[in-house]
Amino acid sequence: MRASQEDFENATNQVKLLKKDPGNEVKLKLYALYKQATEGPCNVPKPGVLDFINKAKWDAWNALGSLPKETARHNYVDLVSSLSASSESSIQVTPAADRKQPGSDALVVTSQDGITTITLNRPDKKNALTTQMYHDIMLALEAASKDDSAITVLTGNGDYYCSGNDLTNFTDIPPGGVEEKARSGAVLLRDFVDRFIDFPKPLVAVVNGPAVGISVTILGLFDIVYATDRATFHTPFSHLGQSPEGCSSYTFPKIMGPSKATEMLVFGKKLTAREACTQGLVTEVFPDSTFQKEVWVRLKAYSKLPPNAMRISKQVIRNTEKEKLHAINAEESNILRERWLSDECMNAVVSFLSKKAKL
Ligand SMILES: CCCCCCCCCCC/C=C/C(=O)SCCNC(=O)CCNC(=O)[C@H](O)C(C)(C)COP(=O)(O)OP(=O)(O)OC[C@H]1O[C@@H](n2cnc3c(N)ncnc32)[C@H](O)[C@@H]1OP(=O)(O)O
């Protein structure tokens, strides 16, 4: 049965209500079908190669060739209804019954033995952080701060801990354009980092493999960092035309001294786990073969200590710096907002997305 104009209009409204970001590939498909359904075959000039967002949109629309408007309308309605059926948050929570239930599984939260564990779960993308995941991590931290666990852990599934910001986050441009995107990205970054600054209980990173970008910089806000000897720590901000975040412009010089911090944050020097431990960013390194076993035995023992005493002691250690950290976070986020609009940053993202460059 063909979709009516009314079905089509309902579907365009339904898209705005999707709870889960369907991802850039699907959004491009929706865009292309919408344009084809309303305007027919692609009829605008091809954008320049550096205008990669509009070029991706143009490519998607142009790829539909001479598909009839009616068929495009029908395919659009079908696609939206399949998305609505599966639209939930990307946070998966087990076994605590009172938490939000899963739709997809990019983030898994478990609570056991007095430990709430937040696991990045996109191993095929090296646990790169999508916009949805930033939001879900904030929700998970909020819930963990109030649950009855004593300790909260962040870790990754698969061979990577986290490859940092998902670079395809840059391709999803709102109607307000790139300036609007950079503005909302900076707000998201600031909110995200604020949650780590304010987190009230002992926060532990279990670094199960290489860590990149923001997953490294926020380590300065964790109370303990355990790493496998396979882990590396890489902040290639200059390579990406970007600048440090996660309060690392303050925490790294404080932890390792300004010149070692400069090697990492300005020159993008990648540290091994042992180097990171020597420099104080990592608390302890374990052989990969016994990493999980040793770390979890240790954490289970810690989680049996009186939770209120641990919480209060953490706050005594951290609270004196909180105000300063919030100010630094605000400043770093502002500076990054401008960096994201620079040619240096755009070119680096284009290179990665066109598979020309990796770190
Ligand atoms: C204005 C926009 C604002 C947006 C929202 C802002 C929110 C806050 C932002 C905070 C600022 C953060 C900064 C950072 O984190 S900078 C660091 C960014 N990360 C990178 O540059 C890493 C890029 N990835 C790589 O160089 C390599 O993939 C890597 C060395 C990590 C692994 O190489 P390897 O050869 O082992 O594996 P593959 O490259 O084949 O990777 C497997 C698949 O995973 C995809 N992948 C990996 N990392 C990312 C990533 N960061 N973003 C997107 N996709 C990633 C990779 O493309 C492969 O996918 P396919 O199998 O589909 O090809």
The ligand as a Gaussian input file, in Angstrom:
#p B3LYP/6-31G(d) Opt

LIG

0 1
 C       31.245000      20.628000      16.799000
 C       31.038000      19.203000      17.134000
 C       30.817000      18.903000      18.563000
 C       30.443000      17.477000      18.799000
 C       30.197000      17.109000      20.217000
 C       31.315000      17.471000      21.117000
 C       31.320000      16.735000      22.392000
 C       32.585000      16.884000      23.153000
 C       33.839000      16.702000      22.351000
 C       35.040000      16.727000      23.206000
 C       36.333000      16.861000      22.476000
 C       36.954000      15.554000      22.283000
 C       38.095000      15.418000      21.665000
 C       38.663000      14.082000      21.362000
 O       38.303000      13.056000      21.870000
 S       39.882000      14.120000      20.176000
 C       40.171000      12.435000      19.742000
 C       39.263000      11.975000      18.654000
 N       39.610000      10.624000      18.253000
 C       40.388000      10.336000      17.208000
 O       40.886000      11.198000      16.510000
 C       40.593000       8.876000      16.921000
 C       40.303000       8.538000      15.486000
 N       40.514000       7.105000      15.271000
 C       41.698000       6.590000      14.858000
 O       42.661000       7.280000      14.645000
 C       41.774000       5.108000      14.716000
 O       40.469000       4.630000      14.453000
 C       42.319000       4.398000      15.980000
 C       43.812000       4.723000      16.132000
 C       41.564000       4.812000      17.249000
 C       42.173000       2.851000      15.834000
 O       42.777000       2.438000      14.612000
 P       42.594000       0.915000      14.127000
 O       43.313000       0.790000      12.812000
 O       42.964000      -0.013000      15.218000
 O       41.025000       0.744000      13.929000
 P       40.072000       1.442000      12.834000
 O       40.571000       2.792000      12.506000
 O       39.837000       0.502000      11.736000
 O       38.736000       1.655000      13.712000
 C       37.678000       0.708000      13.722000
 C       36.407000       1.452000      13.413000
 O       36.174000       2.414000      14.426000
 C       36.005000       3.718000      13.842000
 N       36.515000       4.726000      14.766000
 C       37.569000       4.636000      15.581000
 N       37.724000       5.754000      16.272000
 C       36.752000       6.586000      15.891000
 C       36.388000       7.923000      16.254000
 N       37.036000       8.586000      17.193000
 N       35.328000       8.477000      15.641000
 C       34.616000       7.791000      14.722000
 N       34.907000       6.516000      14.329000
 C       35.964000       5.926000      14.921000
 C       36.817000       3.650000      12.557000
 O       36.374000       4.625000      11.658000
 C       36.489000       2.237000      12.107000
 O       35.180000       2.267000      11.580000
 P       34.802000       1.399000      10.265000
 O       35.024000      -0.040000      10.686000
 O       33.373000       1.734000       9.997000
 O       35.753000       1.849000       9.193000

